[in-house]
Amino acid sequence: MGTARAVAANPVEQIRQWRSELLTRRQALLRLAGGSLALLMPLPVQATLSEADSWRIIDAVQQRLLPSEPESPGAREINALGYLRWLVADTKLDAEERAFLLRGAGWLEDLCVQRLGQGFVHLSNEQQGQMLTEVAQSEAGENWINSHLSYLLEALLSDPIYGGNRDEQGWRWLGHRPGFPRPNRDNCYKAGQS
């Protein structure tokens, strides 16, 4: 019982536990839905995007979900895309999660072309917001957006050694002082290694 209280009292552990439960629930929902966000769209996916195009769309989605503001860092300032690329390159990331993150960009792109006649990155801020709102109306779409929000928060709060939180901007914005010892090149988590 003392251990359960210690875990519950530790906010970092609470976030890890919540994220683990969210990922487990998301994976179950993906399996039930057959990973079929595309089936929820009126037309099938028209074409496969290049990986570079998928990353451009994800970058635009991140900037829409965490925009830059004069007094707070946005996705670009904290290098959220670099953090997500590092994470997706990690062979320990569930293959379904990796595919889901990247495929969602294609689904979003096709929806934008079907509805508005142009791709997501070419839409106005208002149109991008409308498309993300529409995507969020499906369970799979909501999961896709929630995944990106989770990774944005990780990029904002992580130690800069992992690629996000560039120049500790997230920490400074929140007034956070990191604990010690901080990870360094010798003892940090290395993607794909045990």
N, C-alpha and C positions, 0 to 999 in steps of 0.2 A: 504494500500500500504506500509506503514511503517513496518507492521508486516512481509509482504512478503520479504522485504529487510533484516530485522533482521534474518529471517530464512535462507535466501540465504547466508548471511554473516557469519553464524555460521557453521563451517565445520562439527561439530559433528551432527548437525541437517541435514545438507546436506547428510551425510553418512546414517543416519537413513532413510531419505526420499528416497534416492536411493535404499537402501536395501529393504524397504517396496515395492517400485515399482517393483524391481527385483523379490521379492517373489510372488507378485500378478501376474506378467507376467509368472513366472515359473509355478505357480499353474494352470494358464489357459492353458499353453502349455502341462502340464502333463495331464490335463483333455482331451484336444484335441487329444493328442497322446494315450490316454488311459493308461498312465503310462507304455508305452510299449517299453522301451529300449530293453527288451528281444526280442521283435519282430524284432528289427533292427539287431540282431545278427543272424548268419546263422543257428544256432541250438537252440532249446529251452533250458531254464535253466535245467540242469541235476539233481541237488540235492539242497536241502535247506541247507545252511550253519548254523552251530551253531552260537549263538550270539558271543561267544568268537572268533570263526574264522572270523566272519565279522569284529570285532574290530581289530584283527591282520592285516587284509587286509587294513582297513581304516588307521591304524597306519602307515603301509608301504606307502600308498598313500600320507599321510600327509608329511612323511619324504622325499618323492620324490618331492612333490610340494614346500616344504620349507626345503631344506637340511641344515644341519649344516655346517658352514664354520668357519675358524679360527677367523675371525673378526665379525661374526654375528651369532646370535642364530638361530637355526633351530626349527622345530616342536617339537622335543624331549626336547630341553632346555626350551622352553616356556610352556611345558606341554599342547600342543594343543589337545592331545587325552583326557586328563583329562577334559579340558574345554568342548570339544564336548560331552563327556559322561554326564557331568553335564547338558548341554543344552538339550540333547536328553531325559534325565530323567524328564525335566520340562513338566508337563502336559499341560502347555499353548502353547507349540510348536505344530504347526499344525500336526495332525496325518499323513497326507499325506507326509509332509516334513520329518518327522521322518522315516516313512516307506521307502521313496525314498532314504534317506541317507544310510540306512542299506541294502536295497535290491540291491542297486548299487554295493555293495561289491560282492554279489553273481553273478551278471551279469559280472562284471569284471573278477572274478575268472573263470567262465565258458569260457569266451572268451580266457583267457590265456591258459587254459587246451586244448581248441579246437585248438588254433593256434600253441602253443609251447610245449604242452604235460606236463606242470607243472603249479602249482599255482603261483599267483602274487608274494607272499613273497619269493619264491624260484628263481625268475628270476634275471638276472644281472641288474644293473642300466640301461644299454642301452636297454635291453628288456622291462623293466618296462616303460621306456620312450616311446618306440614304442607302447606298449599296451595302454597307456594313450592317446597318439596321435590318435590311431585308435578309441578309445572310443569317443574322442572329435569330431570325424567326424559326429556323429549323434547329432541331436538337444538335445535329452534327455541326451545323454552322456556328451555333453558340459555343460548342466545345472547341471549335477551331479558334474562335476569337478569344475564349478564356485561356487556351494554351498560350497564345501570343501575349496576353496580359500577364500571365504567370512568368513567362520568360522576360518580359520587360521589367517586372519587379525584381527578378533575380539580377538582371543587368544593372539596375539602379542600385541595388544593395550589396552586390558581391564585391569581393576584394578585387581591385583593378588587375591583379596578376592573371585573372581569368578572362580578361578582355573587355568586360563591361565596366561601368562606373569610372570612365576615363577621367584621369586627374582627380579622382575622389569627388567628383562633382555631386553625385548623389548623396554621399555622406555629408559634404559641406552644406548642401541644401537642407538636409534634415537635422543638421547640428549634431551628427553622430561622430563619436570618437571610437575607432575600432579597438578591439581588445588586443592583447599581446599574448603570446607571440603571433605575429601575422605570418601567413605563408610566404615562402620565398621560392626561388627557382629549384632548390633542392628538395623541398618537402611539400610542394603544392600538388594538388591533384593533376594528373596528366591524363588527358583523354585517351581512352582505349587501353590503359594499363591497370593492372591489379593493384 
